[in-house]
Amino acid sequence: MSAMQSIAKQALAQTAASDIVIDVHGLTKSFGDRTVVRDLSMQVKRGTIFGFLGPNGSGKTTTIRMLCGLLTPDGGNGTCLGYDIRTQSAKIKTSVGYMTQRFSLYDDLSVRENLEFVARIYGLPRPAAAAKAMIDRLGLQGREEQVAGKLSGGWKQRLALGACTLPNPKLLLLDEPTAGVDPKARRDFWGEIHELAAAGLTVLVSTHYMDEAERCHEIAYIAFGEVLTRGTVKDVVANSHLTTFTVSAVNGDNLASLAAELKARPGVEMVAPFGTSLHVSGRDGAALEAAIAPYRDRPGLDWERGAPSLEDVFIDLMSGAKDNFQ
């Protein structure tokens, strides 16, 4: 290998390394005798929207706090933004925007005052101009002087997003940011997130909404402290190896009794109601076909084979997860 080839190879390696914003291995965290996060490893590339999914108490928030230096892991190691998560947490914090589950700005300050305050805290050279630019960018014009505590949930969320991105962080951490927000506000919020990611900002978001998970570039499902699956939504669904049928009542009858019967059949691993239909799933396609065969010709039922939904996959994963409270 020539000297030029060696230099080029090193440059490519450095570029590839710089594109990895989060690189952690074996993270573990316990509180008392309960392990909240167990042996978590992950890599996240720059500009990626990475979703953490899982039930309440699954370890999503604890993981996010370890990544941004707010909590020190009991075991494991790694880097965030190139800094060691154990020894350089102070440097990580200065480059991270963190939006908590609860509105954390001042209720008795106006929209403008809150943004100007944040700008001053971070030492931005022209706080008033920075606040005005963010107000314009997020469509908060006309609400500049409105007291933050009187804003609706959607506008509070937008203000909070503006505050945590005002100092131009390299990494944005969002902890269930759309809880209690109406569908239109959630859609607008995700439009902003994708614009930020397209500009190179890396985003980690915890959520338990399936439609939000589908908006992420990659997802990881955490249950009781352990990562059960990760990848793109397409990959997660494909790797579940679930076969799913949808059954609907043609005459609109209640399917509760049918659900109870199907749950007792060998080969049926999950029956979940979706509106006026049931999703019937199993990992062994042949066994599932045999289980539902007696019902395929039952009058009033319409059967269709389809792809499992993301919710089907997560319900199936949860059924095999071990509760760390027990």
ABEGO torsion letter per residue (X at the ends): XBAAAAAAAAAAAAAAAAABABBBBGBBBBBEABBABBGBBBBBBBGBBBBBBEBBGAGAAAAAAAAAGABBBABEBEBBGGBBAAAAAAAAAAABBBBBABBABBAABBAAAAAAAAAAAAGBABAAAAAAAAAAAAGABGAAABBAAABBAAAAAAAAAAAAAAAGBABBBBBGAABGBBAAAAAAAAAAAAAAAAAGBBBBBBBABAAAAAABABBBBBBGGBBABBEBAAAAAAAAGBBBBBBBBAAGBBAAAAAAAAAABBGBABBBBBEABBBBBBABAAAAAAAAAAAAABBGBBBBBBBBBAAAAAAAAAAABBBAAX
